[in-house]
Amino acid sequence: MDYRPLPRLPTDFQQPPSAAEIAALAARLLGPDIAIAEAREIGGGAFNNTFLLTADAALARRWVLRISPPHAHPLIFHVEHHLLRRENALTPWLAGVAPLVPRVVGTDFTSEICPRDVVLSEFIEGENWDAVMPTLTDVENDALWRELAALLQRIHATPAPHFGWTNPATPHACWSAFILGNICGLLADCQRLGLPDAEARAWFAEAERGASALDEITAPRVLHGDPWPKNVLIRRDTDGGAPRIVALLDHERGGFGDPLSEWVFNGYDFPPVFWEAYGRRPIDSSANIRAHIYRGTIAIQCILESTRYADVDIETPRRQLVSSTEALRSLIGSPYN
């Protein structure tokens, strides 16, 4: 097998499994009779290691092998435990977009070959939308934004059984218990890793006062968790027609709750054409309180990311936390009045 990991420093967060481990995992999940000619690591992700496995010429098939960090890695944060297991449990809830979700061929959560979770999926041919977006016309990109909006409408319309994540996580009875519990876990991560957290703790004091706004969300819906152009594959028709979405990837951060809590709705600028197709965001006071709680949670995660990547800016999210603290105090009212 031709083993081609990406070049990495020993101190990098993402470390690939060995060639022997990949060969053993492929044999377990595909069977010993399928010979893997090449295992080539694919870049772009920031958590799992992803390899494209190519069978020998006689079979000419490809699969995608995703491997989590080791379970005991100290830089796995509170909201990131068992991501691949959670994704595997969430997949049946994405039935509304099933043709675009890569079919899982096999999983290995036993840690017998390596102390990491593993998912093997069928390969879907396509181009990463984020990578080719600058080469597309405005008309083509607008059409793809509308298509993504329709897909997310379908996902977010699906009723969910409870608030929170899927198995093996514990269900929550209300939305505030899940969201505020996650924030407590992230603050504990900050403290454990020695990160500056004064702004985050001041913000959390206001966020806790917004629990009633969170609990206005009474009907949990299915969430993808990471639905942005980096996780979308597109393909043009053979006759050169307009590009269309052919795959929606990496829903390991998905779960059950408020559709407007999707991080991309609060930390990424979706263009107006998306919102025209998806539906306008509510702008009432409770919706604004929830939005500032979601944005603050993202800011804390950005601060935590600085422990993995030296070039991560932590001053911007710290300023964002101060701004959200002031906004929440204005929306909820001063606790001293």
Helices and strands as residue ranges (DSSP letters): E 2-4, H 19-30, E 36-42, E 49-55, E 62-67, G 78-80, H 83-90, G 91-100, E 104-108, E 118-122, E 127-128, H 129-132, G 133-135, H 138-156, H 175-192, H 198-209, H 211-214, E 221-223, G 229-231, E 232-235, E 244-248, E 255-257, G 259-261, H 263-267, H 272-278, H 285-305, H 315-332
